[in-house]
Every structure is written in C-alpha cells, then in structure tokens.
Amino acid sequence: MDTDPIKQAEEIAREVNNFMQKRGRSVFGRYPLLFSLLGTFGVVLIIHGFDGIVEKIPFLNERPLFLLIAGILILSLTGTLYKRIEKKLD
C-alpha cells in the first residue's frame, strides 16, 4: 500500500477528472444524431411553412421567378453583410 499523500492526491484528482470528463461533455456531443435529426426536422418545418404562406399569397404563388430572384438577392446581401462584419472584427 502506497502511503505517499501526493501520489494519492494525484490519483484522486485523476479519477475525478476522468469521471467529470465523461459527464462534462455537452448534450450535443453525447447525442449528435438526435440533434441532427431534430435540426433537420426544424428546417423542413420552416420550409414547409414558407411554402404554405407563398401558396396563400397570389402575387408570390403566380410568380416563381420573382421568388427565385428575391432569394438570390437576399442571399447576396446577407453574404456581403457577413463579409463586412467579419472584416471589421479582424
């Protein structure tokens, strides 16, 4: 039996660290598939909801080319805004 208190303290600290490392992982780290599926389901629900809204607005429902152009413009503007913000942070 080892009576060195420093070695005993190190062993206890190592055991506590190993225990906390198993418990300390994030929930996403422990269940990545579940969160991926929930995230995908959420995106699908949003897209389906937007589709339902577009179908009820005659102007948008009758002009899919307008929706395509508006989507491209929105993505371009948000990309440009993202680049400007990223440049300011650097």
N, C-alpha and C positions, 0 to 999 in steps of 0.2 A: 504494500500500500504506500502510495506516494504522499508524503506529508508536506511537500513544498507548497505554501499557500499561493505563491504566484502562479505556479502551474495549475493549481486547482481553480484559481480565478480565471485564468485564460481558458480552461476547459469549459467552465460555466458560461463565460462570455461567448465562446464558440457555439455552444448548444443553443443559447438564447438567440444568437444571430441566425443560426440555421432555422430555428422554429419561426422567427419573425419573417425571415425571407420567404418562407412558404406562405405565410399568412399575409404578408405585406404586398403581394402582387395585386395589381388593380383588378377589378371585376372584369374589365375588358380583356386583360391578359389571361384570366382564368377561363373565360367563356368567349373566345373570339368568334366562333361560328354562330352562336346565338346572337351576338350583337351585329354581326354582318347580315344575318337574315332579317333582324328587326330593322336595321338601317335600310336595307333593300326594300322591305315591305313599306316603310315610310315614304321612300322616294316614289314607289309605284302608286301609293295612295295620293300623293301630291299631284303626280302627272294625271292620274285618272280624274281628280277633282278639277284640275285646269281644263281637261278635255270636256267635262260636263259644263263648265262655265262657258267655254267657247261655243259649244253647241247651242246654248240658250241666247247668245248674242248674234243676231242675224248678220250684222256687218262682218264680224270675225269668222263666222261659220261659212259665209259665202266667198271669202277671200283668203284662201290658204297661202297664197303668195305673199300677202301682206303680213301674215303671221311669221313666215319664213324670214322676210326682210327685217321685221321688228326684232325677232330673236337674234339674228346676226348682229344687228346694231347694238342691242343690249349687251351681248357677249363682248363685242369690240370695246364698248365704253367701259365695261367693268374690267376688262383686261388692261386697258390704258390706265384706268384709275389705280389698279393694283400695282402696275409698274411705277407710277408716280409715287405712291405711298412707300413702296419698297425702296425706291431711290432716296427718298427723304430720310428713311430710317438708317440707311447706310452712312 
